[in-house]
């Protein structure tokens, strides 16, 4: 059984059930009231919706226990959601995506003739704003607590300020990356009587989190998309270095991953329609050995362009 409630019901429960430090009791009655008044959804064991609910229940919780601290955490989460939603609706004409509370998109742009990407995310779990350049963290704006984040940063989100990374920071990052970049290697793959040299394009999914990987065929004269390595299943939350592998469209993908030690299966299985997809945790040190020598001319289908 899954309970769904909003800030209005929480405030209603707090108004009818007295709690506080002076009462010296935990707000069990508040949660009992919410449980009796909220929307409840029951799912049968084995159903697709049951698997989703079970996965969310077994994931790392945002708060534990029926305590005053949990009530405060929920209130702050609702406030943070409302602030981010208001910003996204005003700036992008659509609400924010809260499927991954560690990575809520609040800014995106490209620089250098669209050669590089800047992405900005609000992280409600670690109460900080994270700035990415080409999918690598380049800066972090931290807060002392979630309350501090809600009071002093989220009310003042400004798109132009979020994406305004100084040129010298970008130049230093590119210079350091160029010095440390390994020589490009190729994944050798044979199919239907042809041999291919493959490189990997690395991106991230807007919805559901996780890394987005795509294989490109590299020749002396061209770089062309070959096949997706991963698939986006937004109903399944994943870690940043994890993704579900597209065994439906690339039948030999697991053999390729294992041959080059690109990652290891986590044991989780994602489902979409009649297809099942295994989840892998990828080794970025190995992935980077085979990254594209240059970005393809066509933009990646995985990126989240909100401008």
C-alpha positions as CSV (number, residue, x, y, z in Angstrom):
1,X,0.0,0.0,0.0
2,X,1.3,3.5,-1.0
3,X,0.1,6.7,0.7
4,X,0.1,9.9,-1.2
5,X,-0.4,13.3,0.5
6,X,0.4,16.9,0.0
7,X,1.4,20.0,2.0
8,X,-2.3,20.9,2.6
9,X,-3.0,17.6,4.3
10,X,0.2,17.8,6.3
11,X,-0.8,21.3,7.6
12,X,-4.3,20.1,8.3
13,X,-2.9,17.2,10.4
14,X,-0.6,19.6,12.3
15,X,-3.5,21.9,13.0
16,X,-5.6,19.2,14.5
17,X,-2.9,17.2,16.4
18,X,-0.9,19.2,18.9
19,X,2.8,18.5,18.8
20,X,6.0,20.3,19.8
21,X,9.0,20.1,22.1
22,X,6.9,21.2,25.1
23,X,4.5,18.3,24.7
24,X,7.3,15.8,24.9
25,X,5.8,13.3,22.5
26,X,6.5,12.2,19.0
27,X,3.9,13.1,16.4
28,X,2.5,9.6,15.9
29,X,-1.1,11.0,15.8
30,X,-0.1,13.3,13.0
31,X,1.0,10.4,10.8
32,X,-2.1,8.4,11.9
33,X,-4.3,11.3,10.7
34,X,-2.4,11.5,7.4
35,X,-2.7,7.8,6.9
36,X,-6.5,7.9,7.5
37,X,-7.1,10.9,5.2
38,X,-4.6,10.6,2.4
39,X,-5.0,8.8,-1.0
40,X,-4.0,5.2,-0.7
41,X,-3.1,2.9,-3.6
42,X,-3.0,-0.9,-3.3
43,X,-1.3,-3.0,-5.9
44,X,-1.2,-6.8,-6.3
45,X,2.0,-8.7,-5.8
46,X,3.8,-9.2,-9.1
47,X,2.2,-6.2,-10.9
48,X,4.4,-3.7,-12.6
49,X,3.1,-1.0,-10.2
50,X,4.0,-3.2,-7.3
51,X,7.6,-3.5,-8.5
52,X,7.8,0.3,-8.7
53,X,6.4,0.8,-5.2
54,X,8.7,-1.9,-3.8
55,X,11.7,-0.3,-5.4
56,X,10.9,3.1,-4.0
57,X,10.2,1.6,-0.5
58,X,13.6,-0.2,-0.5
59,X,15.5,2.8,-1.8
60,X,17.4,5.1,0.5
61,X,14.8,7.1,2.5
62,X,14.7,10.9,2.8
63,X,13.7,10.6,6.4
64,X,13.3,7.8,8.9
65,X,10.8,7.4,11.8
66,X,7.6,9.1,12.9
67,X,9.4,11.9,14.6
68,X,9.3,15.7,14.8
69,X,12.4,15.7,12.7
70,X,10.6,13.8,10.0
71,X,7.7,16.3,10.0
72,X,10.2,19.1,9.7
73,X,12.0,17.4,6.8
74,X,8.8,16.8,5.0
75,X,7.8,20.4,5.4
76,X,11.1,21.6,4.0
77,X,10.9,19.2,1.1
78,X,7.5,20.5,0.2
79,X,8.8,24.1,0.4
80,X,11.8,23.3,-1.7
81,X,9.5,21.6,-4.3
82,X,7.3,24.6,-4.5
83,X,10.2,27.0,-4.9
84,X,11.8,25.0,-7.6
85,X,8.5,24.4,-9.4
86,X,7.7,28.1,-9.4
87,X,11.2,28.9,-10.8
88,X,10.9,26.3,-13.5
89,X,7.4,27.3,-14.6
90,X,8.4,30.9,-14.8
91,X,11.7,30.2,-16.6
92,X,10.9,27.2,-18.7
93,X,7.0,27.1,-18.8
94,X,6.9,23.6,-17.3
95,X,7.2,22.1,-13.8
96,X,10.4,20.5,-12.5
97,X,11.2,16.8,-12.6
98,X,11.5,15.4,-9.1
99,X,12.1,11.7,-10.1
100,X,15.7,12.0,-8.7
101,X,15.9,14.4,-5.7
102,X,19.7,14.5,-6.0
103,X,19.6,15.8,-9.6
104,X,16.7,18.2,-10.3
105,X,17.4,20.1,-13.5
106,X,17.3,23.9,-13.0
107,X,19.5,25.1,-15.9
108,X,21.0,24.1,-19.2
109,X,22.9,25.9,-22.0
110,X,25.7,25.3,-24.5
111,X,28.9,27.3,-25.1
112,X,31.6,27.3,-27.7
113,X,29.4,27.0,-30.8
114,X,27.4,24.3,-29.0
115,X,30.5,22.2,-28.5
116,X,30.1,22.1,-24.7
117,X,27.2,21.8,-22.3
118,X,26.6,23.5,-18.9
119,X,23.9,21.8,-16.7
120,X,22.9,22.9,-13.3
121,X,21.1,20.7,-10.8
122,X,19.5,21.2,-7.4
123,X,20.4,18.4,-4.9
124,X,17.8,18.3,-2.1
125,X,19.4,15.3,-0.4
126,X,22.8,17.0,0.1
127,X,21.2,20.5,0.1
128,X,23.4,22.0,-2.6
129,X,23.5,23.3,-6.2
130,X,25.8,21.4,-8.5
131,X,27.3,22.8,-11.7
132,X,28.3,20.4,-14.5
133,X,30.4,21.1,-17.6
134,X,30.2,18.3,-20.2
135,X,28.7,16.0,-17.6
136,X,31.5,16.6,-15.0
137,X,31.0,18.5,-11.8
138,X,32.9,21.8,-12.1
139,X,31.5,23.6,-9.0
140,X,29.2,23.1,-6.0
141,X,27.3,25.7,-4.0
142,X,26.7,24.2,-0.6
143,X,24.3,25.0,2.2
144,X,24.7,24.2,5.9
145,X,21.4,22.4,6.0
146,X,18.2,21.8,4.0
147,X,16.6,24.6,6.0
148,X,19.4,26.9,5.0
149,X,19.1,25.8,1.3
150,X,15.3,26.5,1.4
151,X,15.7,29.9,3.1
152,X,18.7,31.4,1.4
153,X,19.3,29.8,-2.0
154,X,16.2,28.3,-3.6
155,X,14.1,31.5,-3.3
156,X,16.7,33.4,-5.4
157,X,17.3,31.1,-8.3
158,X,18.2,33.0,-11.4
159,X,18.8,31.3,-14.7
160,X,21.4,33.8,-16.0
161,X,23.4,33.6,-12.8
162,X,23.2,29.8,-12.7
163,X,24.7,29.3,-16.1
164,X,27.2,32.1,-15.9
165,X,30.4,30.1,-15.3
166,X,33.5,32.3,-15.7
167,X,35.5,31.7,-18.8
168,X,38.7,31.1,-16.8
169,X,37.0,28.2,-14.8
170,X,36.0,26.6,-18.1
171,X,39.5,27.1,-19.6
172,X,41.2,25.7,-16.6
173,X,38.9,22.7,-16.6
174,X,39.5,22.0,-20.4
175,X,43.2,22.4,-20.0
176,X,43.4,20.0,-17.1
177,X,41.2,17.5,-18.9
178,X,43.3,17.7,-22.0
179,X,46.5,17.1,-20.1
180,X,45.0,14.1,-18.3
181,X,43.0,12.6,-21.2
182,X,44.2,9.1,-22.2
183,X,44.8,8.0,-25.7
184,X,41.6,7.0,-27.5
185,X,41.1,3.3,-27.8
186,X,38.4,1.4,-29.8
187,X,35.9,-1.3,-29.0
188,X,36.3,-4.0,-31.6
189,X,32.9,-5.4,-32.7
190,X,32.0,-7.7,-35.5
191,X,28.5,-8.1,-36.9
192,X,27.0,-9.4,-40.2
193,X,30.5,-9.9,-41.7
194,X,31.7,-6.4,-40.9
195,X,34.3,-5.2,-38.3
196,X,33.6,-2.0,-36.5
197,X,35.7,0.4,-34.4
198,X,33.4,1.8,-31.8
199,X,33.7,4.7,-29.4
200,X,31.3,5.7,-26.6
201,X,29.3,8.9,-26.3
202,X,28.5,9.8,-22.7
203,X,25.6,11.8,-21.5
204,X,22.9,11.7,-18.8
205,X,19.1,11.1,-18.8
206,X,16.8,14.0,-17.9
207,X,14.3,11.7,-16.2
208,X,15.1,8.9,-13.8
209,X,18.8,9.7,-13.5
210,X,21.6,7.4,-14.6
211,X,24.2,7.6,-17.3
212,X,23.3,7.5,-21.0
213,X,25.7,5.7,-23.3
214,X,25.7,5.4,-27.0
215,X,28.1,3.6,-29.4
216,X,29.5,5.3,-32.4
217,X,31.2,3.8,-35.4
218,X,34.5,5.5,-36.2
219,X,36.1,5.4,-39.6
220,X,38.9,7.5,-41.2
221,X,36.4,9.9,-42.6
222,X,33.3,9.8,-40.4
223,X,31.7,9.2,-37.0
224,X,28.2,7.8,-37.1
225,X,25.8,6.6,-34.5
226,X,25.9,2.8,-34.2
227,X,23.5,1.8,-31.4
228,X,22.3,2.7,-28.0
229,X,24.2,1.0,-25.2
230,X,21.7,2.0,-22.5
231,X,18.0,2.7,-22.4
232,X,16.0,5.2,-20.4
233,X,13.5,3.8,-18.0
234,X,12.3,6.9,-16.1
235,X,10.1,4.8,-13.7
236,X,13.3,3.2,-12.3
237,X,15.6,5.5,-10.3
238,X,19.3,4.7,-10.8
239,X,22.6,6.0,-9.5
240,X,24.6,8.3,-11.6
241,X,27.0,5.6,-12.8
242,X,24.3,3.1,-13.5
243,X,21.9,2.5,-16.4
244,X,19.7,-0.2,-17.9
245,X,21.4,-1.9,-20.9
246,X,19.5,-1.9,-24.2
247,X,19.6,-5.6,-24.9
248,X,16.4,-5.2,-27.0
249,X,18.1,-3.2,-29.8
250,X,21.7,-4.3,-29.3
251,X,21.7,-8.0,-28.7
252,X,25.4,-8.4,-28.1
253,X,25.8,-5.4,-25.8
254,X,26.3,-7.4,-22.6
255,X,29.1,-9.4,-24.2
256,X,30.7,-6.2,-25.4
257,X,30.5,-4.6,-21.9
258,X,32.0,-7.7,-20.3
259,X,34.7,-8.1,-22.8
260,X,36.0,-4.6,-22.2
261,X,35.2,-4.6,-18.5
262,X,33.0,-1.5,-18.9
263,X,30.7,-2.4,-16.0
264,X,29.1,-5.1,-13.9
265,X,25.5,-6.1,-13.5
266,X,23.7,-4.9,-10.3
267,X,21.1,-7.7,-10.4
268,X,18.2,-5.3,-10.9
269,X,16.0,-5.7,-13.9
270,X,13.9,-3.0,-15.6
271,X,10.8,-3.6,-17.6
272,X,9.1,-1.7,-20.4
273,X,6.3,-3.3,-22.4
274,X,7.3,-6.9,-23.1
275,X,11.0,-6.2,-22.8
276,X,13.3,-6.6,-19.8
277,X,16.6,-4.8,-19.4
278,X,19.5,-5.6,-16.9
279,X,21.0,-2.7,-14.9
280,X,24.8,-2.3,-14.9
281,X,27.1,-0.2,-12.8
282,X,29.6,1.3,-15.2
283,X,33.3,1.9,-14.5
284,X,33.9,5.4,-15.8
285,X,37.7,4.9,-15.8
286,X,37.2,2.2,-18.4
287,X,34.4,4.0,-20.2
288,X,36.7,7.1,-20.7
289,X,39.3,5.0,-22.5
290,X,36.8,4.6,-25.3
291,X,35.1,8.0,-25.3
292,X,34.5,9.8,-28.6
293,X,37.6,11.6,-29.9
294,X,35.2,14.5,-30.8
295,X,31.5,15.2,-30.3
296,X,29.3,14.2,-33.2
297,X,27.7,17.0,-35.2
298,X,24.1,16.0,-34.2
299,X,23.1,16.8,-30.6
300,X,22.7,13.8,-28.3
301,X,19.0,12.7,-28.0
302,X,19.5,12.3,-24.3
303,X,20.3,15.8,-23.4
304,X,17.7,18.0,-21.6
305,X,17.6,21.4,-23.5
306,X,15.3,23.6,-21.5
307,X,16.1,26.8,-23.2
